[in-house]
Amino acid sequence: MEPMDVSVTDEEYMMMKAKSFLETDCYRCRSWLLTAKSMFPNNFGIHFECYEIEKNLRCVQRAARCFSCLLEDFPNEAILWKEIENFTPILCMDISCLSEEQTFFREMFSALPLSIQQKLLSVCAERSEDTMEHCRLVLLLLNRFPQSSTELALKLMDTMITAEKHNQCPNVINCYRKILVCDLGPLLVSTSTLNQKNLYKMLTKTTEFYITYAMGGHSIIQNLPDTENYIKTPWEDLFASCERIGKKLSWELRSVLSQSDKRKAWKKVSSFAKKFVIASNNSELSKQLVFCGMILFVRHVFDYNKSLKIENGSEYLLVKAIKGPKVQINKPPLKQAVLSIATKLNESLIGITDDSSEVLDHFKMAFNYWELLTNKEPMCTDYWKLSAQIKVDTFIGQFLNDIEFYQGKYKNLFKAVPVHESIRKSLSLVTLYYCVQEFKKCTEHIFEVVDQIESLSLYGSLSTEIANPPEDREMYYIQIAKLPVLQYCVKIMVQILYNQLSNYPSTSDILIGHLLVLSQMVWPEGKAIAEDMYNHIGKLPLFTYPQFSAYITNIDIIEHFMAMFMENDKCVLNVFPCVASSLSPRISTRGAGKGVKEEFRTALKKQVKRWSEPVDETMLLFFKNERESLMKTATLMEKSLTF
């Protein structure tokens, strides 16, 4: 028998013996532990060592029983609370992230009697000095024990709102708001009897959080584990949360949020507004309508903003529709004419340059909700109040700008033009300066667009909407791609030049020639422009346009010039420098000089060979070389409107 160390106490000796069998014979180990506990029932060290040994053996049930005894018999021991502090944060962690030891602690906690679990969570939450840990423990307590008091849940809600303020979170997308809205909110609404004030508080906090997350382009929420720091489906989560709260508030409209058919949802909302809210001027019904209507409105604006960005990297921009060239440009009115803000959306006023986008549908739906919420009481006052709380205007700037464009408030929009240089900025200024009839600046920005157009990766296609918009069209969405943008700039220059030709026929040669060149970009609609130019030429004794050979590649125009040369005995066509010196009215009218006719015919045949050249490359060359004369024409056109 081994001699016993007289300096070792009986308790220590028995624990040493138990530990000596820990790895070789767990039954003998436990026998020594049981004996020690029986002999020294009030010794914390023995009881804690029993717990430690069962923990090391990974015996969940035995460890839980030992731990329960420790809590009941030795509730004030510092070592025990140190152990509790070590494992309570694990209870709030995602199961998939746990190590073997952390999994053991979680399982052991679950094996504790429910009364012990509840007491432990409650005490740990109270003792915690870390706000986030406190919130998580109380939340865990509420989840595990729904019968916990409503006061505790409300206190937690206030704690999280206060923590958000005191921690000076830069925006509502923070860890406290996320847990409040995503974790505590559903629990509060489903298990507690909240009064109306607290329901509306939770509804506002929830709406603000999800709208800011979705509209602000947020992804990662700071200071949260990887499994919790993002929202996968913010809109669906918002709809579900608002439906839960709406049910508590007995809202009739709550179901529209999850309505898949957007038109049916709008029909129900507008019908509800007319039948109940506007007719009765009921404030509670108005709140219901404003919350549901605003959420759907912002969702449509979200879809609208998204549809403005095309998957291939391009985007759409709302611009003024340019009508036929014979539309007379008059002096600008002294006071800007705008549509009334209460004017219903006239769908025929807006078009789009292709058929592959949902932009128009989203704009129309968003406009409907906007008009309903901002133009009739009592919704109007409630909307602006809620909008200010949630800062909705922060996220709907593009939509509001397009509303102002629709209403004709062009001068207000110059301040909204993007600051950084881009083709979008230049094109925005082109259409705005055209709308306010500042044609010199409009043309300057057309040249900016032309200089930037080569940077566009998307080629796009020519659009009938641009070339020949319907008579009642006032604006359309243009795809920011090479061909439609260039076509739009050409259409504006056509109208400027056409009006200048009407005002100053004495400068007609260069204007007629330029219009013939530009008409090629809007062909076949441009054929009417060309026909008009032929009539102008037919009335002149001499038509001089030496740039003809550089820019005219349209086969119809070339053939018509051949016919005019052969048949018109009143006008000399001085369009080819190589034969210009041989031309004279005498030769052309009397048919003499077959050599001259042959030279002209040869020049035209040479021109015909260029028929397959891309018209956009011809236009870019034209704008580059004729900048000075085009700027001069635009300046004269603008001056003519000021007198």
C-alpha atoms as one frame of an Amber mdcrd trajectory, in Angstrom:
protein
   0.000   0.000   0.000   1.291   3.458  -0.953   2.166   5.684   2.032  -0.288
   8.554   2.441   1.057  12.120   2.332   0.082  13.559   5.704  -0.047  17.110
   4.197  -2.937  16.091   1.909  -6.460  16.399   3.313  -8.979  13.601   3.102
 -10.960  15.488   0.457  -7.866  16.068  -1.666  -6.766  12.463  -1.323 -10.108
  11.134  -2.484 -10.151  13.502  -5.467  -6.618  12.432  -6.398  -7.694   8.796
  -6.341 -10.705   9.554  -8.504  -8.563  11.388 -11.052  -6.047   8.571 -11.180
  -8.718   6.289 -12.671 -10.172   8.948 -15.033  -8.534   7.599 -18.199  -8.381
   3.914 -17.288 -11.509   3.032 -15.330 -14.359   5.523 -15.286 -16.441   3.322
 -12.942 -13.799   3.277 -10.201 -13.347   6.998 -10.797 -17.044   7.622 -10.201
 -17.039   5.357  -7.117 -14.400   7.511  -5.482 -16.369  10.641  -6.465 -19.586
   9.264  -4.999 -17.808   8.362  -1.773 -16.245  11.809  -1.554 -19.575  13.559
  -2.123 -21.237  11.396   0.534 -18.529  12.080   3.086 -18.192  15.795   2.350
 -21.623  17.014   1.088 -20.838  20.684   1.746 -17.490  20.792  -0.016 -17.802
  22.891  -3.180 -14.429  21.715  -4.491 -15.514  18.065  -4.516 -18.838  18.808
  -6.188 -17.187  21.050  -8.810 -14.520  18.390  -9.449 -17.295  15.864 -10.016
 -18.756  18.201 -12.610 -15.339  18.771 -14.248 -14.688  15.028 -14.520 -18.109
  14.347 -16.100 -17.478  17.270 -18.465 -14.103  15.830 -19.505 -15.759  12.438
 -20.030 -18.357  14.246 -22.237 -21.236  12.705 -20.273 -24.009  15.205 -20.964
 -26.672  13.889 -18.560 -24.292  13.284 -15.614 -22.633  16.678 -16.128 -26.054
  18.355 -16.200 -27.041  16.682 -12.891 -23.773  17.786 -11.276 -24.210  21.291
 -12.595 -27.788  21.494 -11.283 -26.589  20.490  -7.816 -23.881  23.130  -7.942
 -26.417  25.840  -8.805 -28.798  24.757  -6.072 -26.233  24.183  -3.289 -23.474
  26.690  -4.131 -25.143  29.569  -6.054 -22.625  32.233  -4.997 -19.312  30.562
  -5.800 -17.105  32.715  -8.052 -15.576  29.687  -9.832 -19.047  28.446 -10.725
 -20.038  31.778 -12.239 -16.771  31.925 -14.134 -17.766  28.615 -15.719 -21.247
  29.953 -16.460 -19.810  33.066 -18.076 -17.646  30.861 -20.272 -20.487  28.851
 -21.749 -23.562  31.113 -21.757 -22.442  33.000 -24.931 -22.365  29.615 -26.663
 -26.122  29.307 -26.147 -26.638  32.254 -28.504 -24.340  30.934 -31.230 -25.400
  29.205 -34.425 -25.276  25.405 -34.049 -23.382  24.955 -37.312 -20.472  27.026
 -35.981 -19.904  25.115 -32.734 -16.816  23.116 -31.796 -17.040  19.754 -30.013
 -16.660  21.385 -26.590 -19.193  24.126 -27.418 -21.675  21.501 -28.621 -21.270
  19.668 -25.319 -22.074  22.820 -23.326 -25.164  23.464 -25.426 -26.401  19.898
 -24.980 -25.674  20.005 -21.262 -27.696  23.199 -20.900 -30.620  21.589 -22.716
 -30.403  18.637 -20.307 -30.842  20.906 -17.269 -34.299  21.054 -15.684 -36.404
  23.775 -17.313 -36.650  25.717 -14.083 -32.840  25.781 -13.846 -32.548  26.855
 -17.498 -34.963  29.713 -16.985 -33.321  30.865 -13.773 -29.844  30.605 -15.272
 -30.734  32.637 -18.366 -32.503  35.258 -16.290 -29.628  35.659 -13.837 -26.961
  35.609 -16.579 -28.806  38.283 -18.520 -28.990  40.486 -15.446 -25.307  39.971
 -14.633 -24.087  40.578 -18.199 -22.320  43.899 -18.707 -22.213  43.515 -22.493
 -25.397  44.928 -24.029 -25.416  42.601 -27.025 -24.875  39.522 -24.852 -27.608
  40.707 -22.469 -30.032  41.138 -25.370 -29.238  37.729 -26.798 -29.690  35.990
 -23.447 -33.036  37.669 -22.801 -34.082  36.786 -26.342 -33.063  33.178 -25.722
 -35.058  33.242 -22.491 -38.120  34.546 -24.328 -37.777  31.972 -27.083 -37.391
  29.026 -24.714 -40.009  30.250 -22.284 -42.764  32.111 -24.147 -44.697  32.397
 -20.926 -42.112  34.932 -19.698 -43.654  38.299 -18.910 -44.627  40.806 -21.579
 -42.811  43.413 -19.491 -39.533  41.565 -20.028 -40.064  41.577 -23.808 -40.986
  45.266 -23.844 -38.004  46.068 -21.657 -35.764  44.258 -24.137 -37.288  46.241
 -27.014 -36.520  49.505 -25.202 -33.017  48.280 -24.322 -32.202  47.560 -27.962
 -33.605  50.882 -29.170 -31.568  52.696 -26.491 -28.425  50.698 -27.352 -28.819
  51.675 -30.995 -28.873  55.360 -30.016 -26.106  55.237 -27.396 -23.726  53.310
 -29.639 -24.160  56.041 -32.259 -24.845  53.577 -35.040 -24.360  55.420 -38.355
 -27.612  54.068 -39.795 -30.443  51.685 -39.025 -28.573  48.754 -40.550 -26.853
  47.664 -37.359 -26.734  44.593 -35.123 -29.211  45.955 -32.554 -31.886  46.839
 -35.098 -31.408  43.546 -36.913 -32.006  41.499 -33.755 -34.889  43.762 -32.726
 -36.661  43.409 -36.070 -35.748  39.889 -37.174 -35.621  38.032 -33.845 -37.515
  39.909 -31.153 -40.202  41.424 -33.402 -41.890  38.172 -34.514 -41.669  36.851
 -30.951 -43.242  39.972 -29.480 -46.083  40.068 -31.962 -46.924  36.367 -31.775
 -46.684  35.796 -28.016 -47.336  39.131 -26.321 -50.345  41.334 -25.926 -48.882
  44.581 -27.227 -50.884  47.760 -27.121 -51.498  49.727 -30.292 -48.713  52.226
 -29.554 -46.068  49.498 -29.274 -47.399  47.694 -32.349 -46.997  50.851 -34.414
 -43.539  51.426 -32.915 -42.461  47.937 -33.949 -44.081  48.343 -37.363 -42.215
  51.600 -38.010 -38.870  50.176 -36.851 -39.398  47.078 -38.979 -40.423  48.980
 -42.101 -37.510  51.395 -41.775 -34.990  48.574 -41.347 -36.076  46.429 -44.290
 -36.618  49.351 -46.682 -33.210  50.806 -45.830 -31.563  47.403 -46.247 -33.223
  46.670 -49.605 -33.119  50.157 -51.126 -29.700  51.126 -49.771 -27.933  48.181
 -51.348 -26.686  46.862 -48.009 -25.261  43.365 -47.704 -23.183  42.829 -44.559
 -24.452  43.919 -41.134 -21.496  44.667 -38.883 -20.773  42.960 -35.538 -22.819
  39.858 -36.245 -21.729  36.258 -36.994 -21.473  35.284 -40.659 -24.685  33.277
 -40.419 -26.643  36.301 -39.164 -25.069  39.326 -40.846 -27.234  39.480 -43.967
 -30.881  39.379 -45.018 -31.564  36.974 -47.855 -35.095  38.099 -48.724 -35.694
  41.577 -47.263 -38.925  42.319 -49.148 -40.538  38.979 -48.333 -39.480  39.337
 -44.699 -40.922  42.859 -44.581 -44.238  41.711 -46.028 -44.448  38.811 -43.561
 -43.632  41.051 -40.576 -46.162  43.684 -41.584 -48.832  41.053 -42.152 -48.260
  39.701 -38.625 -48.550  43.156 -37.108 -51.440  44.027 -39.415 -53.301  40.979
 -38.181 -52.897  42.183 -34.592 -54.219  45.577 -35.679 -57.129  43.942 -37.570
 -56.049  45.453 -40.882 -58.180  44.557 -43.851 -55.401  45.526 -46.284 -52.641
  43.344 -44.822 -53.068  40.637 -47.474 -52.186  42.993 -50.352 -48.527  42.902
 -49.335 -48.164  39.265 -50.372 -50.473  39.589 -53.371 -48.525  38.252 -56.364
 -50.712  40.063 -58.903 -49.585  43.693 -58.623 -52.585  45.046 -60.504 -55.040
  43.266 -58.202 -53.149  44.645 -55.205 -53.390  48.171 -56.627 -57.081  47.729
 -57.372 -57.742  46.658 -53.779 -55.694  49.532 -52.302 -57.296  52.201 -54.491
 -60.776  50.781 -53.841 -60.120  50.776 -50.080 -58.949  54.402 -50.274 -62.048
  55.596 -52.091 -64.535  53.534 -50.120 -63.302  54.004 -46.572 -60.454  56.474
 -46.112 -61.346  59.427 -48.317 -65.049  59.065 -47.687 -64.830  58.788 -43.891
 -61.636  60.760 -43.204 -60.818  58.053 -40.629 -57.286  58.412 -39.229 -56.860
  54.749 -38.276 -57.937  53.576 -41.707 -55.591  56.173 -43.179 -52.639  54.769
 -41.216 -53.446  51.304 -42.484 -53.587  52.540 -46.057 -50.427  54.649 -45.751
 -48.305  51.830 -44.293 -49.431  49.253 -46.858 -49.473  51.749 -49.716 -46.044
  53.167 -48.899 -44.438  49.737 -48.639 -45.871  48.733 -52.026 -44.922  52.114
 -53.490 -41.290  51.786 -52.381 -41.189  48.188 -53.630 -42.330  49.363 -57.070
 -39.698  52.115 -57.002 -37.137  49.429 -56.105 -38.251  47.370 -59.110 -38.240
  50.524 -61.234 -34.678  51.432 -60.240 -33.597  47.861 -60.864 -35.221  47.762
 -64.303 -33.407  50.967 -65.289 -30.195  48.950 -65.020 -29.958  46.349 -67.751
 -28.181  43.027 -67.196 -25.736  43.695 -70.027 -24.378  46.726 -68.179 -26.448
  49.359 -69.938 -29.273  51.468 -68.487 -32.283  53.553 -69.431 -32.764  57.305
 -69.211 -36.039  59.225 -69.518 -35.699  61.867 -72.252 -37.911  64.248 -74.177
 -39.526  62.794 -77.282 -38.401  64.605 -80.432 -41.282  64.957 -82.853 -41.170
  65.335 -86.626 -38.852  68.056 -87.946 -41.733  70.249 -89.114 -42.868  70.810
 -85.541 -42.301  74.512 -85.031 -40.065  75.540 -82.128 -41.631  78.620 -80.584
 -40.307  81.158 -78.104 -40.037  79.730 -74.593 -42.876  80.857 -72.297 -42.079
  83.402 -69.587 -43.378  80.956 -66.970 -42.549  77.268 -67.107 -45.627  75.263
 -68.024 -45.975  72.102 -65.949 -48.540  69.408 -65.494 -50.496  69.528 -62.260
 -49.062  67.223 -59.617 -52.529  65.743 -59.278 -52.671  64.887 -62.979 -53.330
  61.197 -63.549 -50.692  59.277 -65.399 -51.320  59.405 -69.128 -49.678  56.215
 -70.331 -49.618  57.317 -73.968 -47.244  60.167 -73.077 -44.402  57.767 -72.241
 -42.722  55.219 -74.481 -39.571  53.120 -74.550 -37.005  52.541 -77.267 -37.254
  48.742 -77.132 -39.738  46.075 -76.080 -37.538  44.095 -73.711 -37.960  46.012
 -70.481 -40.442  46.258 -67.611 -39.420  49.859 -66.922 -42.751  51.320 -68.024
 -44.851  48.917 -65.944 -42.865  49.625 -62.786 -42.995  53.386 -63.348 -46.748
  53.311 -63.866 -47.392  51.249 -60.733 -45.106  53.433 -58.598 -46.754  56.569
 -60.015 -50.217  55.265 -59.097 -49.255  54.779 -55.445 -47.376  58.080 -55.357
 -50.351  59.995 -56.696 -52.723  58.295 -54.230 -50.546  58.843 -51.150 -49.485
  62.438 -51.800 -52.577  64.120 -53.162 -55.519  63.298 -50.937 -56.179  63.798
 -47.268 -55.898  62.319 -44.751 -53.314  60.016 -46.402 -51.163  62.896 -47.579
 -50.330  64.166 -44.081 -49.798  60.640 -42.745 -47.598  59.733 -45.685 -45.264
  62.712 -45.333 -44.973  62.090 -41.607 -44.120  58.405 -42.061 -41.883  59.159
 -45.028 -39.834  61.584 -42.919 -39.480  58.992 -40.135 -38.269  56.294 -42.504
 -36.342  58.718 -44.754 -38.032  57.341 -47.870 -36.912  60.275 -50.040 -33.328
  59.064 -49.622 -34.108  56.071 -51.798 -36.565  57.363 -54.389 -34.552  60.246
 -55.839 -34.422  58.876 -59.388 -38.154  58.235 -59.391 -38.917  61.734 -58.063
 -36.679  63.228 -60.746 -38.547  61.305 -63.425 -41.866  62.457 -61.930 -40.683
  66.069 -62.265 -39.592  65.358 -65.827 -43.038  63.922 -66.543 -44.598  67.057
 -65.061 -42.401  69.315 -67.184 -40.400  70.804 -64.300 -37.217  70.748 -66.368
 -35.452  73.654 -64.685 -35.665  71.906 -61.312 -33.747  68.937 -62.688 -30.432
  70.580 -63.539 -29.390  70.247 -59.886 -30.143  66.520 -60.018 -27.807  65.790
 -62.950 -24.955  63.445 -61.897 -21.820  65.248 -60.775 -19.252  62.850 -62.220
 -18.563  62.973 -65.916 -20.385  60.280 -67.862 -22.401  59.817 -71.005 -25.514
  59.670 -68.808 -24.719  63.139 -67.453 -24.096  64.559 -70.938 -27.251  62.987
 -72.377 -29.304  64.285 -69.432 -28.054  67.793 -70.147 -28.788  67.388 -73.854
 -32.455  66.627 -73.231 -32.850  69.240 -70.448 -31.299  72.067 -72.457 -33.430
  71.049 -75.420 -36.536  71.208 -73.217 -35.719  74.723 -71.991 -34.736  75.723
 -75.551 -31.120  76.583 -74.843 -29.954  75.108 -78.134 -26.361  76.299 -77.983
 -25.720  74.422 -74.722 -27.801  71.510 -75.977 -25.533  71.193 -79.008 -22.394
  71.559 -76.893 -23.493  68.573 -74.851 -24.392  66.641 -77.994 -20.732  66.914
 -78.934 -19.816  65.689 -75.432 -22.043  62.663 -76.017 -20.438  62.042 -79.408
 -16.966  62.214 -77.837 -17.983  59.708 -75.154 -20.047  57.368 -77.285 -17.106
  55.202 -78.310 -16.733  54.183 -74.657 -20.113  52.404 -74.751 -19.657  48.652
 -74.925 -23.261  48.031 -75.975 -24.106  48.719 -79.602 -27.902  48.576 -79.353
 -30.221  49.081 -82.297 -31.958  51.906 -84.110 -35.417  52.678 -82.742 -38.641
  53.639 -84.483 -39.705  55.249 -81.187 -36.851  57.757 -81.580 -37.105  58.189
 -85.330 -40.868  58.623 -85.507 -42.593  58.722 -82.091 -46.422  58.581 -81.955
 -48.138  61.943 -82.162 -49.109  62.051 -78.475 -45.733  60.854 -77.196 -43.985
  63.389 -74.938 -41.088  61.332 -73.561 -39.538  57.919 -73.720 -36.926  55.778
 -72.023 -33.836  55.560 -74.156 -31.351  52.745 -73.812 -27.866  54.148 -73.228
 -26.254  52.251 -76.080 -24.327  53.517 -79.075 -26.998  53.469 -81.809 -30.081
  54.769 -79.923 -28.086  57.540 -78.201 -26.520  58.679 -81.459 -29.906  58.467
 -83.187 -31.447  60.649 -80.462 -28.741  63.310 -80.811 -29.237  63.258 -84.583
 -32.994  63.723 -84.165 -32.442  66.834 -82.015 -29.999  68.303 -84.544 -32.500
  67.605 -87.327 -35.157  69.635 -85.571 -32.788  72.516 -84.778 -31.530  72.665
 -88.370 -35.015  72.268 -89.823 -36.386  75.166 -87.829 -33.375  77.297 -88.717
 -33.921  76.513 -92.397 -37.507  77.765 -92.065 -36.347  80.972 -90.369 -33.302
  81.700 -92.544 -33.724  80.251 -96.043 -30.794  82.377 -97.308 -28.368  80.015
 -95.526 -30.142  77.040 -97.021 -27.368  75.160 -98.873 -25.404  74.086 -95.800
 -28.599  73.432 -93.823 -30.142  71.344 -96.615 -26.941  69.335 -96.993 -26.627
  68.717 -93.270 -30.271  67.650 -93.068 -29.774  65.179 -95.898 -26.801  63.699
 -94.056 -28.674  63.446 -90.754 -31.811  61.980 -92.356 -29.833  58.792 -93.054
 -29.702  57.992 -89.322 -33.498  57.990 -88.982 -34.271  56.158 -92.241 -36.854
  55.141 -93.480 -38.641  57.860 -91.461 -35.922  60.205 -92.708 -37.176  59.744
 -96.256 -39.778  62.464 -95.665 -36.999  64.850 -94.602 -35.020  64.022 -97.739
 -38.085  64.563 -99.943 -38.547  67.995 -98.416 -34.878  68.816 -99.054 -35.214
  67.749-102.716 -38.058  70.268-103.071 -35.870  72.999-101.565 -33.009  72.103
-103.917 -35.319  72.114-106.930 -36.114  75.794-106.294 -32.451  76.851-106.226
 -30.389  77.879-109.281 -27.288  76.355-107.665 -26.947  73.897-104.806 -23.474
  73.686-103.310 -22.598  71.053-100.724 -19.039  69.746-101.207 -19.380  67.478
 -98.112 -21.791  65.249-100.081 -19.131  62.703-101.024 -17.886  62.456 -97.418
 -21.204  61.730 -95.723 -23.945  60.614 -98.143 -24.055  56.819 -98.408 -27.818
  56.219 -98.538 -28.623  54.601-101.907 -32.030  56.305-102.220 -30.528  59.781
-101.796 -27.735  59.026-104.273 -30.212  57.727-106.897 -32.414  60.785-106.432
 -29.436  63.090-107.045 -28.697  61.209-110.249 -32.313  61.728-111.352 -32.182
  65.436-110.460 -28.941  65.872-112.380 -30.375  64.216-115.443 -33.865  65.755
-115.374 -33.695  69.130-113.592 -32.756  71.883-116.024 -33.010  74.700-113.478
 -30.543  73.769-110.735 -26.828  73.002-110.851 -25.718  70.376-108.335 -22.303
  71.363-107.078 -21.730  68.391-104.758 -18.553  66.787-106.127 -15.422  68.945
-105.971 -13.834  66.894-108.767 -16.460  68.052-111.286 -17.421  71.406-109.768
 -15.198  73.471-112.095 -16.878  72.000-115.166 -20.420  72.667-114.032 -22.455
  75.632-115.240 -26.116  76.429-115.689 -25.589  76.452-119.437 -24.206  72.941
-119.561 -26.741  71.400-117.233 -29.800  73.007-118.742 -29.044  72.380-122.372
 -27.574  68.921-122.081 -24.284  69.914-123.619 -21.010  68.647-122.260 -21.473
  64.913-122.203 -18.096  64.597-120.511 -19.320  66.577-117.526 -22.373  64.341
-117.184 -20.175  61.292-117.408 -17.886  62.649-114.686 -20.902  63.308-112.471
 -22.314  59.859-113.162 -18.931  58.258-112.397 -18.711  60.182-109.099 -22.183
  59.003-108.122 -21.359  55.390-109.018 -18.298  55.646-106.813 -20.530  57.015
-104.074 -22.953  54.089-104.487 -20.163  51.662-103.579 -20.197  53.110-100.062
 -23.821  52.102 -99.439 -22.838  49.381 -96.947 -20.770  51.630 -94.680 -22.185
  51.761 -91.117 -24.335  54.868 -90.835 -23.259  55.464 -87.224 -19.613  55.797
 -88.272 -20.661  58.314 -90.907 -22.595  60.314 -88.293 -19.667  60.354 -85.859
 -17.378  61.612 -88.631 -19.990  64.233 -89.551 -20.277  65.551 -85.981 -16.504
  65.631 -85.636 -15.873  67.550 -88.854 -18.926  69.836 -88.890 -18.846  70.935
 -85.232 -18.284  74.600 -86.043 -21.150  74.969 -88.515 -23.572  73.009 -86.305
 -22.694  75.148 -83.271 -23.197  78.288 -85.347 -26.634  77.119 -86.470 -27.697
  76.213 -82.907 -26.548  79.629 -81.641 -28.505  81.448 -84.356 -31.554  79.312
 -83.638 -31.442  80.201 -79.937 -31.007  83.907 -80.683 -33.971  83.885 -83.034
 -36.190  82.765 -80.152 -35.121  85.632 -77.890 -36.310  88.415 -80.197
